[in-house]
Amino acid sequence: MEHIQTIIYLADAQASIGQIDNFIKSIIQALAGIAGLVATGYFVVGGFSYITSSGNPQKLEKAKRTITFSGIGLAITIGAFVISDIVSSLATKAFGS
């Protein structure tokens, strides 16, 4: 009888791990989507500032920095998303779904 209870407990624990994994994946996907939208917005703002700088070196430099930093932020977001997917995949293989 104890073996059956142990099996049921392990099955419940694996189901809980799967639910936690899905929840964390959903949170990461939502945050990555929001960060992507923010980076796209800053690309647009930086591009608009670049176009409308009218040769003013200070405005031109600020626009370039905005575009550069939004690109760096987008790269970090994509990298974090990829790393989290790899870690999730490795954890699923190690601990089961």
C-alpha positions in Angstrom: 0.0 0.0 0.0 2.9 2.4 0.8 4.3 1.9 -2.7 1.1 3.0 -4.3 1.0 6.1 -2.1 4.6 6.9 -3.0 3.9 6.5 -6.7 0.9 8.8 -6.4 3.0 11.4 -4.5 5.7 11.3 -7.1 3.2 11.7 -9.9 1.7 14.8 -8.1 5.2 16.2 -7.6 6.0 15.8 -11.3 2.7 17.5 -12.3 3.5 20.4 -10.0 6.9 20.8 -11.5 5.3 20.9 -15.0 2.9 23.5 -13.9 5.6 25.6 -12.4 7.7 25.2 -15.6 4.8 26.4 -17.7 4.1 29.3 -15.5 7.7 30.5 -15.5 7.9 30.1 -19.3 4.7 32.2 -19.7 6.2 34.9 -17.5 9.4 35.0 -19.4 7.6 35.1 -22.7 5.5 38.0 -21.6 8.4 39.9 -20.2 10.4 39.3 -23.4 7.5 40.5 -25.5 7.1 43.7 -23.5 10.9 44.3 -23.6 10.8 43.8 -27.4 8.0 46.3 -27.7 9.8 48.8 -25.6 13.0 48.4 -27.6 11.1 48.8 -30.8 9.6 52.0 -29.4 13.0 53.3 -28.6 14.2 52.4 -32.1 11.4 54.5 -33.5 12.1 57.4 -31.1 15.8 57.3 -31.9 15.2 57.1 -35.6 12.8 60.0 -35.5 15.3 62.0 -33.4 18.1 61.2 -35.8 16.0 62.4 -38.8 14.8 65.6 -37.1 18.2 66.5 -35.5 18.7 69.1 -38.3 22.5 68.7 -38.1 22.6 69.6 -34.4 25.6 67.4 -33.1 24.1 67.0 -29.6 20.8 65.8 -30.8 22.4 63.6 -33.4 24.7 62.0 -30.8 21.7 61.5 -28.4 19.7 59.8 -31.2 22.6 57.5 -32.0 23.0 56.5 -28.3 19.2 55.8 -28.1 19.4 53.5 -31.1 22.5 51.8 -29.8 21.2 51.2 -26.3 17.9 50.0 -27.6 19.8 47.5 -29.8 21.8 46.4 -26.8 18.7 46.0 -24.7 17.0 44.0 -27.4 20.1 41.7 -27.8 20.1 41.2 -24.0 16.4 40.4 -24.0 16.8 37.8 -26.8 19.8 36.3 -25.1 17.9 36.0 -21.8 15.0 34.4 -23.6 17.3 31.8 -25.3 19.2 31.1 -22.1 16.0 30.6 -20.1 14.7 28.2 -22.8 18.0 26.2 -22.7 17.9 26.0 -18.9 14.2 25.0 -18.9 15.0 22.3 -21.5 17.9 21.0 -19.4 15.8 21.0 -16.2 13.0 19.2 -18.0 15.5 16.5 -19.2 17.1 16.2 -15.7 13.9 16.2 -13.6 11.2 15.1 -16.0 8.1 17.1 -17.0 
